[in-house]
Amino acid sequence: MWEADPRAHFMRRLGKSAHELGDTKEDLTCPDLWELSNGDVAAIGRDLTEVYRDRLPSGVSVGADERIVVLPRNMIIAAKPDIPDA
């Protein structure tokens, strides 16, 4: 079973910053996507767990220590070249 490793640290941004994508102006509290030192990915985005909790598809659940984080679509598309196929 997978467990997040709190010892991992931020290695590199995947894709472009929210500023580069035009999703923010001067605000430093922006969405972001980072590869961690152990290969896992950290997402910084809007916590919409409570908004989506009652609308989850069948068979999908959110654990007590999990959150539904939403990122801008253009950020994921910009990160695609940085994400390996396998």
NUDRENMI-268762 format. One record per atom (N, C-alpha, C): residue number from 1; atom name; residue in three letters; x, y, z. Coordinates in Angstrom, 3 decimals. Layout:
<papas>
@num:NUM | atome:CA | residu:ALA | x:X | y:Y | z:Z $
...
</papas>
This chain:
<papas>
@num:1 | atome:N | residu:MET | x:0.837 | y:-1.177 | z:0.000 $
@num:1 | atome:CA | residu:MET | x:0.000 | y:0.000 | z:0.000 $
@num:1 | atome:C | residu:MET | x:0.885 | y:1.246 | z:0.000 $
@num:2 | atome:N | residu:TRP | x:0.518 | y:2.206 | z:-0.839 $
@num:2 | atome:CA | residu:TRP | x:1.285 | y:3.444 | z:-0.956 $
@num:2 | atome:C | residu:TRP | x:1.037 | y:4.332 | z:0.247 $
@num:3 | atome:N | residu:GLU | x:2.091 | y:4.961 | z:0.711 $
@num:3 | atome:CA | residu:GLU | x:2.006 | y:5.970 | z:1.768 $
@num:3 | atome:C | residu:GLU | x:2.865 | y:7.161 | z:1.358 $
@num:4 | atome:N | residu:ALA | x:2.396 | y:8.345 | z:1.598 $
@num:4 | atome:CA | residu:ALA | x:3.187 | y:9.548 | z:1.324 $
@num:4 | atome:C | residu:ALA | x:4.388 | y:9.581 | z:2.260 $
@num:5 | atome:N | residu:ASP | x:5.533 | y:9.961 | z:1.724 $
@num:5 | atome:CA | residu:ASP | x:6.759 | y:10.030 | z:2.513 $
@num:5 | atome:C | residu:ASP | x:7.032 | y:11.487 | z:2.877 $
@num:6 | atome:N | residu:PRO | x:6.810 | y:11.875 | z:4.124 $
@num:6 | atome:CA | residu:PRO | x:7.003 | y:13.269 | z:4.520 $
@num:6 | atome:C | residu:PRO | x:8.471 | y:13.711 | z:4.511 $
@num:7 | atome:N | residu:ARG | x:9.391 | y:12.780 | z:4.304 $
@num:7 | atome:CA | residu:ARG | x:10.812 | y:13.134 | z:4.230 $
@num:7 | atome:C | residu:ARG | x:11.221 | y:13.606 | z:2.841 $
@num:8 | atome:N | residu:ALA | x:10.394 | y:13.336 | z:1.831 $
@num:8 | atome:CA | residu:ALA | x:10.709 | y:13.752 | z:0.458 $
@num:8 | atome:C | residu:ALA | x:10.711 | y:15.275 | z:0.375 $
@num:9 | atome:N | residu:HIS | x:11.527 | y:15.799 | z:-0.519 $
@num:9 | atome:CA | residu:HIS | x:11.572 | y:17.251 | z:-0.679 $
@num:9 | atome:C | residu:HIS | x:11.308 | y:17.631 | z:-2.139 $
@num:10 | atome:N | residu:PHE | x:10.997 | y:18.892 | z:-2.352 $
@num:10 | atome:CA | residu:PHE | x:10.675 | y:19.400 | z:-3.676 $
@num:10 | atome:C | residu:PHE | x:11.928 | y:19.379 | z:-4.557 $
@num:11 | atome:N | residu:MET | x:11.801 | y:18.754 | z:-5.744 $
@num:11 | atome:CA | residu:MET | x:12.935 | y:18.643 | z:-6.663 $
@num:11 | atome:C | residu:MET | x:12.806 | y:19.604 | z:-7.844 $
@num:12 | atome:N | residu:ARG | x:11.674 | y:19.502 | z:-8.563 $
@num:12 | atome:CA | residu:ARG | x:11.526 | y:20.342 | z:-9.751 $
@num:12 | atome:C | residu:ARG | x:10.056 | y:20.578 | z:-10.058 $
@num:13 | atome:N | residu:ARG | x:9.788 | y:21.737 | z:-10.593 $
@num:13 | atome:CA | residu:ARG | x:8.428 | y:22.074 | z:-11.023 $
@num:13 | atome:C | residu:ARG | x:8.107 | y:21.257 | z:-12.264 $
@num:14 | atome:N | residu:LEU | x:6.894 | y:20.766 | z:-12.341 $
@num:14 | atome:CA | residu:LEU | x:6.404 | y:20.096 | z:-13.540 $
@num:14 | atome:C | residu:LEU | x:5.619 | y:21.122 | z:-14.340 $
@num:15 | atome:N | residu:GLY | x:6.047 | y:21.376 | z:-15.539 $
@num:15 | atome:CA | residu:GLY | x:5.362 | y:22.357 | z:-16.375 $
@num:15 | atome:C | residu:GLY | x:5.821 | y:23.767 | z:-16.078 $
@num:16 | atome:N | residu:LYS | x:4.866 | y:24.691 | z:-16.048 $
@num:16 | atome:CA | residu:LYS | x:5.161 | y:26.111 | z:-15.864 $
@num:16 | atome:C | residu:LYS | x:4.455 | y:26.627 | z:-14.619 $
@num:17 | atome:N | residu:SER | x:4.969 | y:27.721 | z:-14.097 $
@num:17 | atome:CA | residu:SER | x:4.349 | y:28.338 | z:-12.925 $
@num:17 | atome:C | residu:SER | x:3.024 | y:28.984 | z:-13.317 $
@num:18 | atome:N | residu:ALA | x:2.173 | y:29.228 | z:-12.336 $
@num:18 | atome:CA | residu:ALA | x:0.903 | y:29.898 | z:-12.582 $
@num:18 | atome:C | residu:ALA | x:1.135 | y:31.286 | z:-13.170 $
@num:19 | atome:N | residu:HIS | x:2.203 | y:31.930 | z:-12.761 $
@num:19 | atome:CA | residu:HIS | x:2.535 | y:33.252 | z:-13.300 $
@num:19 | atome:C | residu:HIS | x:2.873 | y:33.152 | z:-14.792 $
@num:20 | atome:N | residu:GLU | x:3.701 | y:32.164 | z:-15.169 $
@num:20 | atome:CA | residu:GLU | x:4.056 | y:31.969 | z:-16.580 $
@num:20 | atome:C | residu:GLU | x:2.832 | y:31.659 | z:-17.441 $
@num:21 | atome:N | residu:LEU | x:1.853 | y:30.973 | z:-16.855 $
@num:21 | atome:CA | residu:LEU | x:0.655 | y:30.579 | z:-17.596 $
@num:21 | atome:C | residu:LEU | x:-0.418 | y:31.653 | z:-17.617 $
@num:22 | atome:N | residu:GLY | x:-0.196 | y:32.730 | z:-16.874 $
@num:22 | atome:CA | residu:GLY | x:-1.170 | y:33.818 | z:-16.839 $
@num:22 | atome:C | residu:GLY | x:-2.341 | y:33.549 | z:-15.913 $
@num:23 | atome:N | residu:ASP | x:-2.192 | y:32.571 | z:-14.999 $
@num:23 | atome:CA | residu:ASP | x:-3.262 | y:32.246 | z:-14.059 $
@num:23 | atome:C | residu:ASP | x:-3.222 | y:33.104 | z:-12.809 $
@num:24 | atome:N | residu:THR | x:-2.236 | y:33.972 | z:-12.702 $
@num:24 | atome:CA | residu:THR | x:-2.114 | y:34.852 | z:-11.545 $
@num:24 | atome:C | residu:THR | x:-1.376 | y:36.115 | z:-11.965 $
@num:25 | atome:N | residu:LYS | x:-1.452 | y:37.107 | z:-11.148 $
@num:25 | atome:CA | residu:LYS | x:-0.727 | y:38.345 | z:-11.443 $
@num:25 | atome:C | residu:LYS | x:0.481 | y:38.441 | z:-10.501 $
@num:26 | atome:N | residu:GLU | x:0.295 | y:38.958 | z:-9.331 $
@num:26 | atome:CA | residu:GLU | x:1.396 | y:39.138 | z:-8.383 $
@num:26 | atome:C | residu:GLU | x:1.251 | y:38.251 | z:-7.151 $
@num:27 | atome:N | residu:ASP | x:0.157 | y:37.526 | z:-7.044 $
@num:27 | atome:CA | residu:ASP | x:-0.123 | y:36.707 | z:-5.872 $
@num:27 | atome:C | residu:ASP | x:0.845 | y:35.522 | z:-5.814 $
@num:28 | atome:N | residu:LEU | x:1.523 | y:35.362 | z:-4.693 $
@num:28 | atome:CA | residu:LEU | x:2.474 | y:34.262 | z:-4.545 $
@num:28 | atome:C | residu:LEU | x:1.802 | y:32.970 | z:-4.063 $
@num:29 | atome:N | residu:THR | x:0.522 | y:33.013 | z:-3.717 $
@num:29 | atome:CA | residu:THR | x:-0.196 | y:31.816 | z:-3.285 $
@num:29 | atome:C | residu:THR | x:-0.945 | y:31.252 | z:-4.490 $
@num:30 | atome:N | residu:CYS | x:-0.212 | y:30.564 | z:-5.347 $
@num:30 | atome:CA | residu:CYS | x:-0.747 | y:30.096 | z:-6.625 $
@num:30 | atome:C | residu:CYS | x:-0.701 | y:28.578 | z:-6.716 $
@num:31 | atome:N | residu:PRO | x:-1.504 | y:28.008 | z:-7.607 $
@num:31 | atome:CA | residu:PRO | x:-1.420 | y:26.577 | z:-7.836 $
@num:31 | atome:C | residu:PRO | x:-0.050 | y:26.211 | z:-8.407 $
@num:32 | atome:N | residu:ASP | x:0.372 | y:24.993 | z:-8.140 $
@num:32 | atome:CA | residu:ASP | x:1.667 | y:24.529 | z:-8.641 $
@num:32 | atome:C | residu:ASP | x:1.699 | y:23.010 | z:-8.619 $
@num:33 | atome:N | residu:LEU | x:2.630 | y:22.443 | z:-9.373 $
@num:33 | atome:CA | residu:LEU | x:2.782 | y:20.997 | z:-9.479 $
@num:33 | atome:C | residu:LEU | x:4.270 | y:20.684 | z:-9.422 $
@num:34 | atome:N | residu:TRP | x:4.678 | y:19.833 | z:-8.468 $
@num:34 | atome:CA | residu:TRP | x:6.097 | y:19.566 | z:-8.239 $
@num:34 | atome:C | residu:TRP | x:6.387 | y:18.079 | z:-8.130 $
@num:35 | atome:N | residu:GLU | x:7.508 | y:17.673 | z:-8.698 $
@num:35 | atome:CA | residu:GLU | x:8.022 | y:16.323 | z:-8.489 $
@num:35 | atome:C | residu:GLU | x:8.832 | y:16.339 | z:-7.198 $
@num:36 | atome:N | residu:LEU | x:8.624 | y:15.317 | z:-6.375 $
@num:36 | atome:CA | residu:LEU | x:9.361 | y:15.205 | z:-5.121 $
@num:36 | atome:C | residu:LEU | x:10.581 | y:14.315 | z:-5.309 $
@num:37 | atome:N | residu:SER | x:11.474 | y:14.336 | z:-4.353 $
@num:37 | atome:CA | residu:SER | x:12.732 | y:13.593 | z:-4.451 $
@num:37 | atome:C | residu:SER | x:12.536 | y:12.089 | z:-4.564 $
@num:38 | atome:N | residu:ASN | x:11.392 | y:11.574 | z:-4.147 $
@num:38 | atome:CA | residu:ASN | x:11.140 | y:10.138 | z:-4.255 $
@num:38 | atome:C | residu:ASN | x:10.322 | y:9.778 | z:-5.498 $
@num:39 | atome:N | residu:GLY | x:10.054 | y:10.773 | z:-6.368 $
@num:39 | atome:CA | residu:GLY | x:9.301 | y:10.533 | z:-7.588 $
@num:39 | atome:C | residu:GLY | x:7.812 | y:10.799 | z:-7.473 $
@num:40 | atome:N | residu:ASP | x:7.303 | y:10.956 | z:-6.266 $
@num:40 | atome:CA | residu:ASP | x:5.893 | y:11.306 | z:-6.094 $
@num:40 | atome:C | residu:ASP | x:5.676 | y:12.745 | z:-6.568 $
@num:41 | atome:N | residu:VAL | x:4.420 | y:13.152 | z:-6.673 $
@num:41 | atome:CA | residu:VAL | x:4.086 | y:14.488 | z:-7.148 $
@num:41 | atome:C | residu:VAL | x:3.268 | y:15.210 | z:-6.083 $
@num:42 | atome:N | residu:ALA | x:3.628 | y:16.466 | z:-5.830 $
@num:42 | atome:CA | residu:ALA | x:2.883 | y:17.306 | z:-4.896 $
@num:42 | atome:C | residu:ALA | x:2.099 | y:18.339 | z:-5.698 $
@num:43 | atome:N | residu:ALA | x:0.814 | y:18.463 | z:-5.394 $
@num:43 | atome:CA | residu:ALA | x:-0.048 | y:19.434 | z:-6.060 $
@num:43 | atome:C | residu:ALA | x:-0.452 | y:20.511 | z:-5.058 $
@num:44 | atome:N | residu:ILE | x:-0.276 | y:21.754 | z:-5.461 $
@num:44 | atome:CA | residu:ILE | x:-0.718 | y:22.893 | z:-4.660 $
@num:44 | atome:C | residu:ILE | x:-1.882 | y:23.505 | z:-5.425 $
@num:45 | atome:N | residu:GLY | x:-3.059 | y:23.445 | z:-4.852 $
@num:45 | atome:CA | residu:GLY | x:-4.234 | y:23.958 | z:-5.546 $
@num:45 | atome:C | residu:GLY | x:-5.338 | y:24.282 | z:-4.565 $
@num:46 | atome:N | residu:ARG | x:-6.509 | y:24.497 | z:-5.095 $
@num:46 | atome:CA | residu:ARG | x:-7.661 | y:24.817 | z:-4.256 $
@num:46 | atome:C | residu:ARG | x:-8.226 | y:23.548 | z:-3.647 $
@num:47 | atome:N | residu:ASP | x:-8.422 | y:23.556 | z:-2.349 $
@num:47 | atome:CA | residu:ASP | x:-9.031 | y:22.435 | z:-1.640 $
@num:47 | atome:C | residu:ASP | x:-10.546 | y:22.511 | z:-1.814 $
@num:48 | atome:N | residu:LEU | x:-11.086 | y:21.639 | z:-2.641 $
@num:48 | atome:CA | residu:LEU | x:-12.530 | y:21.605 | z:-2.886 $
@num:48 | atome:C | residu:LEU | x:-13.135 | y:20.296 | z:-2.383 $
@num:49 | atome:N | residu:THR | x:-12.500 | y:19.717 | z:-1.383 $
@num:49 | atome:CA | residu:THR | x:-12.953 | y:18.436 | z:-0.850 $
@num:49 | atome:C | residu:THR | x:-14.420 | y:18.476 | z:-0.448 $
@num:50 | atome:N | residu:GLU | x:-14.798 | y:19.465 | z:0.338 $
@num:50 | atome:CA | residu:GLU | x:-16.180 | y:19.512 | z:0.822 $
@num:50 | atome:C | residu:GLU | x:-17.172 | y:19.798 | z:-0.294 $
@num:51 | atome:N | residu:VAL | x:-16.755 | y:20.531 | z:-1.309 $
@num:51 | atome:CA | residu:VAL | x:-17.630 | y:20.829 | z:-2.442 $
@num:51 | atome:C | residu:VAL | x:-17.945 | y:19.556 | z:-3.227 $
@num:52 | atome:N | residu:TYR | x:-16.941 | y:18.707 | z:-3.423 $
@num:52 | atome:CA | residu:TYR | x:-17.093 | y:17.513 | z:-4.246 $
@num:52 | atome:C | residu:TYR | x:-17.423 | y:16.242 | z:-3.470 $
@num:53 | atome:N | residu:ARG | x:-17.268 | y:16.253 | z:-2.158 $
@num:53 | atome:CA | residu:ARG | x:-17.429 | y:15.024 | z:-1.365 $
@num:53 | atome:C | residu:ARG | x:-18.737 | y:14.282 | z:-1.655 $
@num:54 | atome:N | residu:ASP | x:-19.849 | y:14.992 | z:-1.750 $
@num:54 | atome:CA | residu:ASP | x:-21.146 | y:14.354 | z:-1.974 $
@num:54 | atome:C | residu:ASP | x:-21.418 | y:14.038 | z:-3.444 $
@num:55 | atome:N | residu:ARG | x:-20.485 | y:14.389 | z:-4.332 $
@num:55 | atome:CA | residu:ARG | x:-20.675 | y:14.162 | z:-5.762 $
@num:55 | atome:C | residu:ARG | x:-19.654 | y:13.200 | z:-6.346 $
@num:56 | atome:N | residu:LEU | x:-18.962 | y:12.462 | z:-5.489 $
@num:56 | atome:CA | residu:LEU | x:-17.943 | y:11.535 | z:-5.975 $
@num:56 | atome:C | residu:LEU | x:-18.575 | y:10.394 | z:-6.768 $
@num:57 | atome:N | residu:PRO | x:-17.915 | y:9.933 | z:-7.822 $
@num:57 | atome:CA | residu:PRO | x:-18.423 | y:8.789 | z:-8.578 $
@num:57 | atome:C | residu:PRO | x:-18.458 | y:7.532 | z:-7.708 $
@num:58 | atome:N | residu:SER | x:-19.264 | y:6.592 | z:-8.088 $
@num:58 | atome:CA | residu:SER | x:-19.360 | y:5.320 | z:-7.372 $
@num:58 | atome:C | residu:SER | x:-17.986 | y:4.669 | z:-7.272 $
@num:59 | atome:N | residu:GLY | x:-17.652 | y:4.183 | z:-6.098 $
@num:59 | atome:CA | residu:GLY | x:-16.378 | y:3.509 | z:-5.888 $
@num:59 | atome:C | residu:GLY | x:-15.221 | y:4.435 | z:-5.559 $
@num:60 | atome:N | residu:VAL | x:-15.471 | y:5.746 | z:-5.502 $
@num:60 | atome:CA | residu:VAL | x:-14.426 | y:6.724 | z:-5.191 $
@num:60 | atome:C | residu:VAL | x:-14.691 | y:7.279 | z:-3.804 $
@num:61 | atome:N | residu:SER | x:-13.628 | y:7.383 | z:-3.005 $
@num:61 | atome:CA | residu:SER | x:-13.783 | y:7.947 | z:-1.669 $
@num:61 | atome:C | residu:SER | x:-12.575 | y:8.820 | z:-1.344 $
@num:62 | atome:N | residu:VAL | x:-12.738 | y:9.673 | z:-0.362 $
@num:62 | atome:CA | residu:VAL | x:-11.668 | y:10.547 | z:0.107 $
@num:62 | atome:C | residu:VAL | x:-11.430 | y:10.208 | z:1.566 $
@num:63 | atome:N | residu:GLY | x:-10.204 | y:9.756 | z:1.864 $
@num:63 | atome:CA | residu:GLY | x:-9.862 | y:9.393 | z:3.227 $
@num:63 | atome:C | residu:GLY | x:-9.783 | y:10.605 | z:4.133 $
@num:64 | atome:N | residu:ALA | x:-9.789 | y:10.360 | z:5.424 $
@num:64 | atome:CA | residu:ALA | x:-9.733 | y:11.446 | z:6.413 $
@num:64 | atome:C | residu:ALA | x:-8.472 | y:12.297 | z:6.255 $
@num:65 | atome:N | residu:ASP | x:-7.399 | y:11.689 | z:5.761 $
@num:65 | atome:CA | residu:ASP | x:-6.147 | y:12.430 | z:5.593 $
@num:65 | atome:C | residu:ASP | x:-5.904 | y:12.832 | z:4.134 $
@num:66 | atome:N | residu:GLU | x:-6.946 | y:12.821 | z:3.304 $
@num:66 | atome:CA | residu:GLU | x:-6.839 | y:13.172 | z:1.892 $
@num:66 | atome:C | residu:GLU | x:-7.694 | y:14.394 | z:1.563 $
@num:67 | atome:N | residu:ARG | x:-7.351 | y:15.069 | z:0.471 $
@num:67 | atome:CA | residu:ARG | x:-8.086 | y:16.234 | z:0.003 $
@num:67 | atome:C | residu:ARG | x:-8.225 | y:16.162 | z:-1.512 $
@num:68 | atome:N | residu:ILE | x:-9.317 | y:16.696 | z:-2.023 $
@num:68 | atome:CA | residu:ILE | x:-9.489 | y:16.860 | z:-3.459 $
@num:68 | atome:C | residu:ILE | x:-8.924 | y:18.233 | z:-3.790 $
@num:69 | atome:N | residu:VAL | x:-7.851 | y:18.240 | z:-4.565 $
@num:69 | atome:CA | residu:VAL | x:-7.171 | y:19.480 | z:-4.926 $
@num:69 | atome:C | residu:VAL | x:-7.394 | y:19.737 | z:-6.409 $
@num:70 | atome:N | residu:VAL | x:-7.837 | y:20.921 | z:-6.744 $
@num:70 | atome:CA | residu:VAL | x:-8.122 | y:21.280 | z:-8.130 $
@num:70 | atome:C | residu:VAL | x:-7.044 | y:22.231 | z:-8.644 $
@num:71 | atome:N | residu:LEU | x:-6.544 | y:21.911 | z:-9.851 $
@num:71 | atome:CA | residu:LEU | x:-5.536 | y:22.721 | z:-10.528 $
@num:71 | atome:C | residu:LEU | x:-6.084 | y:23.200 | z:-11.864 $
@num:72 | atome:N | residu:PRO | x:-5.576 | y:24.308 | z:-12.383 $
@num:72 | atome:CA | residu:PRO | x:-6.022 | y:24.769 | z:-13.698 $
@num:72 | atome:C | residu:PRO | x:-5.636 | y:23.754 | z:-14.788 $
@num:73 | atome:N | residu:ARG | x:-6.536 | y:23.555 | z:-15.738 $
@num:73 | atome:CA | residu:ARG | x:-6.301 | y:22.605 | z:-16.822 $
@num:73 | atome:C | residu:ARG | x:-5.024 | y:22.939 | z:-17.591 $
@num:74 | atome:N | residu:ASN | x:-4.797 | y:24.235 | z:-17.864 $
@num:74 | atome:CA | residu:ASN | x:-3.612 | y:24.594 | z:-18.638 $
@num:74 | atome:C | residu:ASN | x:-2.320 | y:24.253 | z:-17.898 $
@num:75 | atome:N | residu:MET | x:-2.357 | y:24.179 | z:-16.567 $
@num:75 | atome:CA | residu:MET | x:-1.179 | y:23.802 | z:-15.795 $
@num:75 | atome:C | residu:MET | x:-0.854 | y:22.321 | z:-16.002 $
@num:76 | atome:N | residu:ILE | x:-1.872 | y:21.478 | z:-16.029 $
@num:76 | atome:CA | residu:ILE | x:-1.656 | y:20.043 | z:-16.254 $
@num:76 | atome:C | residu:ILE | x:-1.143 | y:19.815 | z:-17.676 $
@num:77 | atome:N | residu:ILE | x:-1.719 | y:20.502 | z:-18.643 $
@num:77 | atome:CA | residu:ILE | x:-1.273 | y:20.358 | z:-20.037 $
@num:77 | atome:C | residu:ILE | x:0.181 | y:20.797 | z:-20.177 $
@num:78 | atome:N | residu:ALA | x:0.556 | y:21.890 | z:-19.522 $
@num:78 | atome:CA | residu:ALA | x:1.933 | y:22.373 | z:-19.586 $
@num:78 | atome:C | residu:ALA | x:2.895 | y:21.408 | z:-18.917 $
@num:79 | atome:N | residu:ALA | x:2.427 | y:20.619 | z:-17.950 $
@num:79 | atome:CA | residu:ALA | x:3.289 | y:19.670 | z:-17.240 $
@num:79 | atome:C | residu:ALA | x:3.457 | y:18.359 | z:-17.995 $
@num:80 | atome:N | residu:LYS | x:2.599 | y:18.088 | z:-18.951 $
@num:80 | atome:CA | residu:LYS | x:2.620 | y:16.803 | z:-19.654 $
@num:80 | atome:C | residu:LYS | x:4.006 | y:16.408 | z:-20.182 $
@num:81 | atome:N | residu:PRO | x:4.758 | y:17.304 | z:-20.819 $
@num:81 | atome:CA | residu:PRO | x:6.094 | y:16.904 | z:-21.302 $
@num:81 | atome:C | residu:PRO | x:7.060 | y:16.514 | z:-20.181 $
@num:82 | atome:N | residu:ASP | x:6.824 | y:16.974 | z:-18.968 $
@num:82 | atome:CA | residu:ASP | x:7.710 | y:16.664 | z:-17.839 $
@num:82 | atome:C | residu:ASP | x:7.325 | y:15.372 | z:-17.123 $
@num:83 | atome:N | residu:ILE | x:6.195 | y:14.775 | z:-17.493 $
@num:83 | atome:CA | residu:ILE | x:5.710 | y:13.572 | z:-16.808 $
@num:83 | atome:C | residu:ILE | x:6.025 | y:12.358 | z:-17.685 $
@num:84 | atome:N | residu:PRO | x:6.818 | y:11.408 | z:-17.159 $
@num:84 | atome:CA | residu:PRO | x:7.166 | y:10.235 | z:-17.964 $
@num:84 | atome:C | residu:PRO | x:5.939 | y:9.370 | z:-18.280 $
@num:85 | atome:N | residu:ASP | x:6.012 | y:8.658 | z:-19.402 $
@num:85 | atome:CA | residu:ASP | x:4.931 | y:7.760 | z:-19.800 $
@num:85 | atome:C | residu:ASP | x:4.863 | y:6.516 | z:-18.914 $
@num:86 | atome:N | residu:ALA | x:5.973 | y:6.125 | z:-18.365 $
@num:86 | atome:CA | residu:ALA | x:5.987 | y:4.917 | z:-17.519 $
@num:86 | atome:C | residu:ALA | x:6.870 | y:5.125 | z:-16.306 $
</papas>
